Amino acid sequence: MSENKMTVTLGDWPRMKEQAQRIRMEVFVQEQNVPAELEMDQMDALCIHAIAYDAAGVAVGTGRLLPDGHIGRMAVRKIARGSGAGGLMLQALMARAYERGDRVLALSAQTHAAPFYLRHGFVVEGDEFYEAGIAHINMVYRY
């Protein structure tokens, strides 16, 4: 998938680990002060991962699709925010979920990012809560 010469690749953890970890550490740990020990977990090995690349081939975003239909760890480096990378990754993960038979997707969005997910058809479900000291809201998408 591409937009403005942006591309998205999907793959497993061994293939995507280096770039996904780098982006998640930059965005979640360094920018948002999420404890590093909370950022990486055993679920990574079971997920389908997305990496967004800019026109120069630099990895600028990542996200993951869990076996149960949850989308998570969506992160775009500051230099690429507003570039369309997040939307392309989300669309790629949603398409892969649909292909494998998922009909309901769920995610826990940082509250400030809820409008992004609303634009992609997700709806809010439940009340705001805090995770790693950051306000979140649960959202779902039904095909």
HELIX and SHEET records of a PDB file:
HELIX    1   1 TRP A   13  ARG A   24  1                                  12    
HELIX    2   2 MET A   25  GLU A   31  3                                   7    
HELIX    3   3 ALA A   36  GLU A   39  1                                   4    
HELIX    4   4 GLN A   42  LEU A   46  5                                   5    
HELIX    5   5 LYS A   78  ALA A   80  5                                   3    
HELIX    6   6 ALA A   85  GLU A   99  1                                  15    
HELIX    7   7 THR A  111  ALA A  113  5                                   3    
HELIX    8   8 ALA A  114  ARG A  119  1                                   6    
SHEET    1   A 5 SER A   2  GLU A   3  0                                        
SHEET    2   A 5 MET A   6  GLY A  11 -1                                        
SHEET    3   A 5 ILE A  48  TYR A  53 -1                                        
SHEET    4   A 5 ALA A  59  LEU A  65 -1                                        
SHEET    5   A 5 ILE A  71  VAL A  76 -1                                        
SHEET    1   B 3 VAL A 104  GLN A 110  0                                        
SHEET    2   B 3 ILE A 134  ARG A 142 -1                                        
SHEET    3   B 3 VAL A 123  VAL A 124 -1                                        
SHEET    1   C 3 VAL A 104  GLN A 110  0                                        
SHEET    2   C 3 ILE A 134  ARG A 142 -1                                        
SHEET    3   C 3 PHE A 129  GLU A 131 -1                                        
END                                                                             
